[in-house]
Amino acid sequence: MHRVQASIDLKALQHNFQIARSRAKGSKVAAIIKANAYGHGLVQAAKALTDADLFGVTDVHEAVTLEQAATGKPILVLQGMMHPDDLQLVAEHNFQLVIHSAEQLAQIDETFSRLTLKQPLTLWLKMDSGMGRLGLSPHGFATTYKALLGRPYTDKVVMMTHLANSSQTDSPLNLIQLNAFRETETELAGDIHATSIASSSGILSDLPVDSDWARPGIMLYGSSPFDYSQEALRREAFDLKAVMTLQARIIAVKDMHKGDNIGYSSQYICEQDMRVGIVSIGYADGYPSNAPNDTPVMVQGKKTATLGRVSMDMLAVNLSDIPDANVGDLATLWGQELSLDEVAAKTGILSYNLTCSVAQRVNFEYR
Ligand SMILES: Cc1ncc(COP(=O)(O)O)c(C=O)c1O
């Protein structure tokens, strides 16, 4: 019996992958499992995602960890090289590499003029079409693409971009970005090997994001990338299933009276007599410390809510309407029965951030 448990449903992960695959309409699917598979476990996720065409991770260190799991699938390093030493690992393991800046390209040229490659590499040249983060400007992109194709270390070049607002499908920036990308795609015409545009929100939207590679992340873990207030775009609408269920034990139950204080800083004062459960999970386990009063929690299959400020390893829940609930019962903080997206909306912390933050001291169980 563990104090806090994250149960990871690998069948749900596989199910969600198939949803991504069918929504991606014939594109190849790069499963984004960076950041420890968004907190779910890098190697376990990779081993379960047997149908993925490629895995996307952040840096060469994540790539090496994944390589050791021997899934046999290509690995793409999404932030590319950080240091020339990274390129030794890229060459050794034949990692695919994003190139997002002229500086990276110059360092790659310089390093690969000295290193002998076992085989030429697949490189992903990233365009900043309006995200304002990583990538080369659309201006001159085609010239760089063609130049990269001619390098002795290059096998293929995938032209990629990342959309800033595809979770807000009516944002004008979507079409601005897509137009910038499509213009260069047309300019390169016959030279282009492959393209890649959409992450989860693009894949699930009606935006014209068709390309050779889709790059789903958050949807694989059962969270909808769209605003929770849009009921028609919640996870159920896409048949996404929760992958992580986070649960903790009730370790004390007490009868409180109207006017009693609950927890630090008197964030909650009982408005009436009530039955309160203390659950052994807090911000040191990754539960968000800013969760307001009334953040949803499930106990014995019934929905209730937090009371007062979240402590380091405890929080309080209202058990007034769950009279049978007692010490030893499990409270579910999120999972299939309580949407991670609802907790995200209530706390103002992105679902991505919630699962990535689950602490190492939490017991992870895979089924
Ligand atoms: C370049 C790139 N592609 C794909 C993804 C996956 O995005 P999402 O988790 O929203 O599907 C990310 C995530 O940040 C990313 O940075």
The ligand as an ORCA input file, in Angstrom:
! r2SCAN-3c Opt
* xyz 0 1
  C       7.821     20.609    -31.762
  C       6.738     19.937    -31.009
  N       5.934     19.082    -31.659
  C       4.927     18.442    -31.032
  C       4.653     18.662    -29.695
  C       3.491     17.973    -29.046
  O       2.529     18.923    -28.671
  P       1.181     18.476    -27.961
  O       1.592     17.867    -26.662
  O       0.419     19.733    -27.768
  O       0.524     17.500    -28.853
  C       5.456     19.556    -28.996
  C       5.174     19.816    -27.592
  O       5.490     20.774    -26.991
  C       6.521     20.213    -29.664
  O       7.308     21.081    -29.043
*
